[in-house]
Amino acid sequence: MLDREEYVEQAYLFRVIGERLPANIPLQDILADVAEELMSTTKLPMAVSYILSDLKHQGQFAPAMQKLSHYFTPFQTYLVRAAEDDRGRFDMRVAIEILRMDAEYRSQGSTRQGTFLYQFEVLCRNYLEYDLGLTAIAADPVFDEDWRTWILTVRRQVGIVDLADLLYVRSEHYLQRQAATGRSPTPMGTPILFGVKEGRIALAHQRKDPLFLFAALQRHLGYPQVPRPKRVDQTIEVIPQLLRRMERLESRLKVCEEEQRSGAIDLTQYYVDDPARPPPSTDAS
C-alpha cells in the first residue's frame, strides 16, 4: 500500500492525461510535461521518468507499469494493457478515467468491499476478460489472504453462480438470517467479507440484472461510479451538412426557373474546357 499523497498525485497524473489525450497530444509529450508538475517528495516522478524512457523504446505504456509492480497495482497494469491491445475495443481514454477515479477513491480512504465492487463492475461494463481481470484484482495489496481466496473462487464461479448469491453467503446478514431460522451457519473458518448492508442489497437483487445490483451497491457504499464511453457529439456536423444541401437545392431551383423562362436549359454553362482537346479547325474547306 502506498501513502495517501502518492494516490493524490496519481489521480492528478491520470486527470492530466485524460484531459490532453482528446487534443491529440502525444503521450510522450504529456508525460514529459506533467513530470515537472508532480510533487517531488513522492515516488511518482521517478515512475513517470521510467515509463517515459520505456515508452520511447517500446511504444507502449503497460510493460513499464508491469516492471513497476511495487508501485502500480496489477489491475492498473491490466487496464492499460487491455486499452493498448489492437484487437480489443477498450478505449484508452476510458481506462485513464477509471484509473483516475480509482486513485481518488484510495486517497479518500477506500474500503475493500468498495474497491472490489468498483473493479469488478469495470470488468463487467467494459466486456473485459474475467479470468485475467479477477486474477489482477486478487493480487491487489489492499486485499488480504481471505479476500484473495474468495476473489479467485469468484473467478471460477462467475457466470455459473449469481453474483448476488456469492455476495450474500459471505455477508453478516446471511449469518443473522441463518441464526434466526435455527439453521446451521456457514462452516467454521469461513470468513465474512461483507456487512449487513451489502447482504441486504444482495438478497434484494437475487435473480435480477447484475447492473441493478451494482447501481444499488454504488449508491449505498459510496464507491466511484464506473466511467462509461461518451457518445460522439455529431450535432457539430449538422449545420455544415445543411448548408451543403441548401446550396444544391438553390442550384436546382435556378435551373428550373431558367427552363421555365426560356423553355430550354443552356447546357453551355456546364461545359468544361479540356486542355488536351485540340481547338476546332477554321479551314473553310
VOPAGU-2260 file (C-alpha; in pm, 1 decimal, decimal comma):
REM VOPAGU-2260
SITE   aa  ch    i         X         Y         Z
SITE  MET   A    0       0,0       0,0       0,0
SITE  LEU   A    1     118,0     349,8     -84,0
SITE  ASP   A    2      86,2     669,4     114,6
SITE  ARG   A    3    -211,6     895,0      58,0
SITE  GLU   A    4      -4,4    1160,0    -119,7
SITE  GLU   A    5     102,1     901,4    -377,7
SITE  TYR   A    6    -261,2     834,1    -470,5
SITE  VAL   A    7    -333,3    1207,5    -482,4
SITE  GLU   A    8     -51,3    1257,0    -731,2
SITE  GLN   A    9    -159,8     951,3    -931,0
SITE  ALA   A   10    -510,0    1095,4    -960,3
SITE  TYR   A   11    -362,2    1423,0   -1085,2
SITE  LEU   A   12    -143,1    1239,2   -1337,4
SITE  PHE   A   13    -433,0    1042,7   -1484,1
SITE  ARG   A   14    -654,2    1352,2   -1487,4
SITE  VAL   A   15    -399,1    1548,6   -1690,0
SITE  ILE   A   16    -352,8    1259,0   -1932,8
SITE  GLY   A   17    -729,5    1226,3   -1972,7
SITE  GLU   A   18    -767,4    1598,2   -2043,9
SITE  ARG   A   19    -489,1    1616,8   -2304,3
SITE  LEU   A   20    -539,4    1289,7   -2490,2
SITE  PRO   A   21    -852,5    1412,8   -2677,0
SITE  ALA   A   22    -642,9    1704,0   -2807,1
SITE  ASN   A   23    -425,7    1450,4   -2997,1
SITE  ILE   A   24    -117,8    1541,4   -2793,8
SITE  PRO   A   25     138,0    1255,2   -2798,4
SITE  LEU   A   26     154,1    1060,5   -2475,9
SITE  GLN   A   27     528,7    1112,5   -2458,6
SITE  ASP   A   28     483,8    1490,4   -2459,8
SITE  ILE   A   29     212,1    1467,5   -2194,6
SITE  LEU   A   30     432,8    1263,9   -1960,8
SITE  ALA   A   31     730,2    1490,9   -2018,1
SITE  ASP   A   32     524,4    1798,5   -1926,6
SITE  VAL   A   33     339,7    1651,2   -1629,8
SITE  ALA   A   34     660,2    1512,3   -1476,1
SITE  GLU   A   35     760,8    1868,5   -1393,2
SITE  GLU   A   36     426,9    1935,3   -1223,2
SITE  LEU   A   37     426,6    1636,9    -986,9
SITE  MET   A   38     534,2    1673,3    -626,2
SITE  SER   A   39     899,9    1576,2    -598,2
SITE  THR   A   40     860,4    1432,9    -247,1
SITE  THR   A   41     663,1    1139,4    -391,6
SITE  LYS   A   42     788,7     846,1    -594,3
SITE  LEU   A   43     561,6     917,0    -888,7
SITE  PRO   A   44     806,5    1148,5   -1076,2
SITE  MET   A   45    1063,6     866,3   -1083,4
SITE  ALA   A   46     798,5     623,1   -1203,8
SITE  VAL   A   47     688,1     864,3   -1478,1
SITE  SER   A   48    1050,2     915,3   -1585,3
SITE  TYR   A   49    1098,8     540,6   -1618,1
SITE  ILE   A   50     769,9     499,1   -1806,3
SITE  LEU   A   51     866,6     780,4   -2043,4
SITE  SER   A   52    1203,6     625,1   -2126,4
SITE  ASP   A   53    1047,5     281,5   -2175,5
SITE  LEU   A   54     766,4     430,2   -2384,6
SITE  LYS   A   55    1016,9     582,8   -2626,7
SITE  HIS   A   56    1176,9     242,3   -2688,3
SITE  GLN   A   57     874,2       9,2   -2691,1
SITE  GLY   A   58     590,2     244,8   -2776,3
SITE  GLN   A   59     365,2     100,9   -2504,1
SITE  PHE   A   60     263,0     206,3   -2155,4
SITE  ALA   A   61     179,5    -126,8   -1990,3
SITE  PRO   A   62     522,1    -301,8   -1996,7
SITE  ALA   A   63     678,4     -25,2   -1788,6
SITE  MET   A   64     390,2     -36,4   -1539,9
SITE  GLN   A   65     433,5    -410,6   -1507,3
SITE  LYS   A   66     800,5    -365,9   -1424,8
SITE  LEU   A   67     696,4    -114,2   -1157,1
SITE  SER   A   68     468,6    -365,1    -985,8
SITE  HIS   A   69     582,2    -239,0    -645,8
SITE  TYR   A   70     419,3      95,6    -729,0
SITE  PHE   A   71     132,8      28,1    -971,0
SITE  THR   A   72    -122,8    -239,9    -890,5
SITE  PRO   A   73    -173,0    -536,9   -1125,9
SITE  PHE   A   74    -524,2    -413,3   -1201,7
SITE  GLN   A   75    -390,0     -77,6   -1321,5
SITE  THR   A   76    -145,0    -255,6   -1547,8
SITE  TYR   A   77    -416,1    -487,0   -1678,5
SITE  LEU   A   78    -641,6    -195,8   -1776,1
SITE  VAL   A   79    -367,3     -17,0   -1967,1
SITE  ARG   A   80    -264,1    -339,0   -2142,5
SITE  ALA   A   81    -623,6    -405,6   -2244,8
SITE  ALA   A   82    -653,6     -49,3   -2378,8
SITE  GLU   A   83    -333,6     -87,9   -2582,7
SITE  ASP   A   84    -447,8    -417,7   -2735,5
SITE  ASP   A   85    -522,5    -355,5   -3102,8
SITE  ARG   A   86    -765,1    -647,3   -3112,8
SITE  GLY   A   87    -982,6    -512,9   -2831,0
SITE  ARG   A   88   -1241,5    -236,2   -2816,6
SITE  PHE   A   89   -1141,8     -90,7   -2479,9
SITE  ASP   A   90   -1065,8     279,4   -2518,8
SITE  MET   A   91    -754,6     426,5   -2358,7
SITE  ARG   A   92    -946,2     739,0   -2254,3
SITE  VAL   A   93   -1193,2     527,0   -2059,3
SITE  ALA   A   94    -906,6     333,4   -1898,4
SITE  ILE   A   95    -736,5     655,9   -1786,3
SITE  GLU   A   96   -1062,4     785,6   -1638,8
SITE  ILE   A   97   -1111,2     457,2   -1449,6
SITE  LEU   A   98    -758,8     482,2   -1308,1
SITE  ARG   A   99    -814,5     843,3   -1205,2
SITE  MET   A  100   -1132,2     765,9   -1011,9
SITE  ASP   A  101    -971,0     460,4    -851,4
SITE  ALA   A  102    -674,7     668,7    -730,1
SITE  GLU   A  103    -906,8     938,0    -596,2
SITE  TYR   A  104   -1111,2     677,5    -410,8
SITE  ARG   A  105    -799,6     530,7    -249,8
SITE  SER   A  106    -676,2     875,8    -147,0
SITE  GLN   A  107   -1008,6     942,8      27,8
SITE  GLY   A  108    -997,2     621,9     230,7
SITE  SER   A  109   -1122,8     323,5      34,7
SITE  THR   A  110   -1270,9       2,2     170,2
SITE  ARG   A  111   -1203,8    -348,7      49,1
SITE  GLN   A  112   -1568,0    -400,4     -34,5
SITE  GLY   A  113   -1589,2     -80,8    -239,2
SITE  THR   A  114   -1258,2    -145,1    -415,5
SITE  PHE   A  115   -1358,9    -495,2    -522,8
SITE  LEU   A  116   -1706,3    -395,0    -638,3
SITE  TYR   A  117   -1572,4     -97,9    -834,4
SITE  GLN   A  118   -1307,1    -303,5   -1010,6
SITE  PHE   A  119   -1540,9    -594,2   -1079,7
SITE  GLU   A  120   -1803,3    -358,8   -1225,1
SITE  VAL   A  121   -1530,8    -217,1   -1451,1
SITE  LEU   A  122   -1477,8    -565,6   -1592,4
SITE  CYS   A  123   -1849,4    -619,6   -1646,1
SITE  ARG   A  124   -1936,6    -289,1   -1810,5
SITE  ASN   A  125   -1637,7    -284,8   -2045,1
SITE  TYR   A  126   -1659,0    -653,7   -2150,4
SITE  LEU   A  127   -1310,3    -733,1   -2025,2
SITE  GLU   A  128   -1181,4   -1083,7   -1954,2
SITE  TYR   A  129   -1294,2   -1214,1   -1616,4
SITE  ASP   A  130   -1010,2   -1462,6   -1588,5
SITE  LEU   A  131    -725,7   -1213,7   -1627,2
SITE  GLY   A  132    -914,6    -928,9   -1465,2
SITE  LEU   A  133   -1008,2   -1111,5   -1144,2
SITE  THR   A  134    -658,7   -1253,7   -1118,4
SITE  ALA   A  135    -523,6    -898,5   -1131,4
SITE  ILE   A  136    -779,0    -782,8    -873,0
SITE  ALA   A  137    -682,0   -1064,4    -635,8
SITE  ALA   A  138    -317,2    -951,3    -650,0
SITE  ASP   A  139    -405,1    -601,3    -529,4
SITE  PRO   A  140    -222,3    -532,1    -199,8
SITE  VAL   A  141    -539,1    -390,2     -44,6
SITE  PHE   A  142    -678,6    -745,0     -12,0
SITE  ASP   A  143    -564,0    -995,2     248,2
SITE  GLU   A  144    -540,7   -1370,6     204,6
SITE  ASP   A  145    -908,3   -1433,5     280,6
SITE  TRP   A  146   -1013,8   -1184,5      13,9
SITE  ARG   A  147    -771,2   -1327,7    -240,8
SITE  THR   A  148    -906,0   -1677,8    -188,1
SITE  TRP   A  149   -1265,0   -1560,0    -230,0
SITE  ILE   A  150   -1186,8   -1349,3    -541,4
SITE  LEU   A  151   -1023,1   -1648,9    -706,2
SITE  THR   A  152   -1332,5   -1850,4    -615,2
SITE  VAL   A  153   -1547,3   -1587,2    -786,2
SITE  ARG   A  154   -1318,2   -1616,2   -1089,8
SITE  ARG   A  155   -1402,6   -1986,8   -1114,4
SITE  GLN   A  156   -1775,9   -1948,0   -1047,0
SITE  VAL   A  157   -1861,5   -1626,6   -1232,2
SITE  GLY   A  158   -2120,5   -1698,1   -1498,6
SITE  ILE   A  159   -2228,5   -2014,8   -1316,4
SITE  VAL   A  160   -2340,0   -1877,9    -979,2
SITE  ASP   A  161   -2527,6   -1549,9    -948,6
SITE  LEU   A  162   -2307,9   -1267,4    -818,5
SITE  ALA   A  163   -2575,4   -1166,0    -567,9
SITE  ASP   A  164   -2559,3   -1516,1    -416,2
SITE  LEU   A  165   -2179,7   -1501,5    -394,9
SITE  LEU   A  166   -2200,8   -1175,7    -201,7
SITE  TYR   A  167   -2493,2   -1280,0      14,9
SITE  VAL   A  168   -2343,2   -1600,7     157,1
SITE  ARG   A  169   -2034,1   -1407,0     270,5
SITE  SER   A  170   -2226,4   -1132,3     449,7
SITE  GLU   A  171   -2324,4   -1078,5     811,4
SITE  HIS   A  172   -2687,5   -1052,2     706,2
SITE  TYR   A  173   -2674,5   -1414,2     590,7
SITE  LEU   A  174   -2546,1   -1524,3     932,5
SITE  GLN   A  175   -2823,9   -1332,8    1108,1
SITE  ARG   A  176   -3094,2   -1492,0     894,9
SITE  GLN   A  177   -2945,5   -1837,2     945,2
SITE  ALA   A  178   -2938,7   -1788,7    1321,8
SITE  ALA   A  179   -3296,4   -1651,8    1326,2
SITE  THR   A  180   -3431,9   -1956,0    1143,3
SITE  GLY   A  181   -3232,4   -2201,9    1354,5
SITE  ARG   A  182   -3028,6   -2328,2    1064,6
SITE  SER   A  183   -2662,6   -2403,1    1085,8
SITE  PRO   A  184   -2441,7   -2109,2     983,2
SITE  THR   A  185   -2155,6   -2125,5     739,3
SITE  PRO   A  186   -1876,8   -2375,1     810,5
SITE  MET   A  187   -1628,6   -2279,1    1077,2
SITE  GLY   A  188   -1338,5   -2076,4     946,7
SITE  THR   A  189   -1531,0   -1924,7     655,1
SITE  PRO   A  190   -1450,0   -1550,6     666,9
SITE  ILE   A  191   -1728,2   -1293,6     648,5
SITE  LEU   A  192   -1626,5   -1029,4     394,5
SITE  PHE   A  193   -1938,5    -813,9     364,1
SITE  GLY   A  194   -2154,8    -641,9     621,7
SITE  VAL   A  195   -2527,4    -635,6     686,9
SITE  LYS   A  196   -2594,1    -359,1     433,6
SITE  GLU   A  197   -2424,0    -540,6     148,2
SITE  GLY   A  198   -2604,0    -864,6     239,3
SITE  ARG   A  199   -2945,0    -698,0     230,7
SITE  ILE   A  200   -2876,3    -540,9    -107,3
SITE  ALA   A  201   -2754,7    -872,4    -248,2
SITE  LEU   A  202   -3059,6   -1057,1    -112,5
SITE  ALA   A  203   -3293,8    -797,6    -262,7
SITE  HIS   A  204   -3134,1    -833,1    -607,5
SITE  GLN   A  205   -3125,7   -1208,9    -640,7
SITE  ARG   A  206   -3231,0   -1329,8    -987,3
SITE  LYS   A  207   -3218,9    -973,3   -1118,8
SITE  ASP   A  208   -2997,6    -793,9   -1366,3
SITE  PRO   A  209   -2648,0    -754,5   -1212,6
SITE  LEU   A  210   -2640,9    -392,9   -1329,2
SITE  PHE   A  211   -2921,9    -316,9   -1083,7
SITE  LEU   A  212   -2713,6    -477,7    -809,8
SITE  PHE   A  213   -2410,2    -266,6    -899,3
SITE  ALA   A  214   -2618,6      50,9    -906,7
SITE  ALA   A  215   -2763,1     -15,6    -560,9
SITE  LEU   A  216   -2426,2    -105,6    -411,6
SITE  GLN   A  217   -2267,4     206,9    -558,0
SITE  ARG   A  218   -2539,7     428,9    -411,3
SITE  HIS   A  219   -2514,2     284,1     -62,0
SITE  LEU   A  220   -2141,0     214,2     -33,7
SITE  GLY   A  221   -2026,7     536,3    -198,9
SITE  TYR   A  222   -1752,4     396,4    -419,9
SITE  PRO   A  223   -1695,0     574,7    -754,4
SITE  GLN   A  224   -1934,6     532,8   -1040,0
SITE  VAL   A  225   -1772,8     339,4   -1322,7
SITE  PRO   A  226   -1695,8     567,8   -1620,0
SITE  ARG   A  227   -1859,4     481,4   -1948,2
SITE  PRO   A  228   -1763,1     569,6   -2305,8
SITE  LYS   A  229   -1900,7     906,9   -2409,2
SITE  ARG   A  230   -2103,9     925,1   -2723,7
SITE  VAL   A  231   -1956,8    1135,4   -3001,4
SITE  ASP   A  232   -2146,0    1461,0   -3044,4
SITE  GLN   A  233   -2249,3    1468,6   -3409,4
SITE  THR   A  234   -2451,6    1790,9   -3388,2
SITE  ILE   A  235   -2140,8    1987,2   -3488,0
SITE  GLU   A  236   -2159,5    1836,1   -3838,0
SITE  VAL   A  237   -2530,6    1904,8   -3882,6
SITE  ILE   A  238   -2504,0    2273,6   -3978,9
SITE  PRO   A  239   -2233,8    2224,0   -4249,9
SITE  GLN   A  240   -2436,8    1938,5   -4395,6
SITE  LEU   A  241   -2749,5    2155,1   -4405,3
SITE  LEU   A  242   -2557,6    2435,1   -4577,4
SITE  ARG   A  243   -2430,7    2199,9   -4848,0
SITE  ARG   A  244   -2782,5    2068,1   -4908,8
SITE  MET   A  245   -2920,9    2422,3   -4929,8
SITE  GLU   A  246   -2660,4    2509,8   -5193,0
SITE  ARG   A  247   -2759,3    2209,0   -5401,0
SITE  LEU   A  248   -3127,1    2299,6   -5371,2
SITE  GLU   A  249   -3057,3    2658,1   -5479,8
SITE  SER   A  250   -2869,3    2541,5   -5789,4
SITE  ARG   A  251   -3155,8    2309,3   -5881,8
SITE  LEU   A  252   -3412,6    2586,7   -5839,3
SITE  LYS   A  253   -3210,8    2816,3   -6065,3
SITE  VAL   A  254   -3206,5    2550,6   -6336,6
SITE  CYS   A  255   -3584,1    2502,1   -6306,6
SITE  GLU   A  256   -3652,5    2877,7   -6322,4
SITE  GLU   A  257   -3429,2    2913,7   -6627,8
SITE  GLU   A  258   -3613,4    2629,8   -6801,7
SITE  GLN   A  259   -3949,8    2791,0   -6732,3
SITE  ARG   A  260   -3839,6    3130,0   -6867,9
SITE  SER   A  261   -3664,0    3019,3   -7186,9
SITE  GLY   A  262   -3820,0    2681,3   -7243,4
SITE  ALA   A  263   -3478,6    2514,7   -7258,7
SITE  ILE   A  264   -3171,8    2478,5   -7043,3
SITE  ASP   A  265   -2847,0    2634,7   -7155,8
SITE  LEU   A  266   -2602,9    2348,8   -7115,3
SITE  THR   A  267   -2302,3    2552,1   -7230,0
SITE  GLN   A  268   -2262,1    2697,4   -6885,6
SITE  TYR   A  269   -2178,4    2348,3   -6758,4
SITE  TYR   A  270   -1914,3    2280,9   -7025,4
SITE  VAL   A  271   -1561,4    2239,4   -6903,4
SITE  ASP   A  272   -1271,5    2320,6   -7133,4
SITE  ASP   A  273   -1047,2    2023,4   -7187,3
SITE  PRO   A  274    -686,4    2144,5   -7240,6
SITE  ALA   A  275    -593,5    1814,7   -7402,7
SITE  ARG   A  276    -855,7    1852,4   -7675,3
SITE  PRO   A  277    -727,2    2026,0   -7991,9
SITE  PRO   A  278    -900,0    2352,0   -8094,4
SITE  PRO   A  279   -1168,3    2334,0   -8367,2
SITE  SER   A  280   -1043,0    2368,9   -8725,7
SITE  THR   A  281   -1107,1    2704,6   -8902,4
SITE  ASP   A  282   -1042,2    2573,6   -9256,0
SITE  ALA   A  283   -1331,3    2675,1   -9485,8
SITE  SER   A  284   -1287,3    2366,3   -9699,5
